[in-house]
Amino acid sequence: MSHNPHYKQIWQTVCAIPAGKVASYGQIADLAGLPGRARLVGKSLGYIPSDMSVPWYRVLRSSGQLAFPKGSEQAMKQTGLLQDENVAVLSNRVKLASFQWQPTLEEMLWKLQQ
């Protein structure tokens, strides 16, 4: 199940994304110290323990597109959660220029410290 030793650092990185912002799978991999491991980020989000609160819905494809098919139950849930945080989702996509998380130096030093 969640045996991969990198999952915890991925989840901690995803938890650092502030409300109202999004990040790509690749960006999370880079910030978690796992460059080139975007697929691992996606896989890890499927194994979040039920007792952990990780804002998985803030992670998108590098194009800003939701990973779930348009109109699917998962896409509608993700869209609703993002819209609750005032993130605009149009045609299953978020405009990264407006909503992508750009961590400050302080966030990188303190929130993302492994």
N, C-alpha and C positions, 0 to 999 in steps of 0.2 A: 504494500500500500504506500505509505509515505516514508519509505526507507531511504530515499535519496538524501544525502547529508546537506545538499544545497537548498532544499525546500525552505528551511527555516529562514535563511538569509534572504531568499526571494520574498517570502511573506512579510518579513520586517521591512523590506524596501517598499513593497506595495502599501504597507501601513503608513509610510511616510508621505504618500501622495496626499496633499491637502484636499479637503472638500472643494468641489467646484473646478478641479483640475483633472487632467487625464495624462497617461503616459503610454508609450508603446511597449510591446513585449521586449523589443530589442533595447530600449532605453532602460527598462527595469533590469534586464540582464547585465548591461554595462554598469549600472549603479550598484548592483549587487556583487560586482567583481567577477562576473561570469560572461565576458564579452563573447558574442557569437552564439549564445545559448538561449535565444528567444523562444525556441520550441520548448525548452525545459521550463521556462517561465509559464507558458500556457499549460503545460502538463501539471505543474505544481499547483496551479489554481484549482485544478480538479480534485486535489487531495487536501484541501484546507480542513483541519479538524473542526468538528461541529462546535466545539467549545471556544473556538478562536474567531474573532471578528476581523476579517481581512476584506477591505473594500475592492474585491476582485473586479467589480464592474467599472473601475476607473482605468483598466488596462485594455488597450485597443491595438489594432493592427497599425503598422507604421503609416498607413494612408489615412488613419483616423476612422477607418471602418470598424464596426463591431464585428467580432469573429463569428457571431451566430447569424444564420440566414434571416434575411428580412422577413418580418411577420411571424417568426417562430416565437414560441413561448419564452425562450431564454432571451431573445433579442428584445422582446417587449418588456421583460423584467429589467434588463440592463438599461434600456431607454428610460423607463420610469425612475429607476434609482438615480441615473445621471440628471434627469430633468428635475428631480427633487433637490438637487444641488445647483440648479440653475445652469446646467451645461446643456447647450442646444444640440439636439440630435435631429438631423434632417436626412431623410432617405438612408437611415441606418449608418450615418456617418457624423463625426464630430469634426468641426473645423479646428485643426490643431494650431493654426496660427493664433487663434483666440483662446484656446483652453489647455494647451499643452503645458505641463508642469516643467518649469525651469528652476531646479533647486538652487537656492542661494549657497554661498560658501558656508554659511553657518549651518544650513540644513545638511550639507554634504559632510561637514565635520562632526556634527553631533547626532543628527537623526539617522544617518546612514552608516555610522561607525559600526564595524562588525565586532 
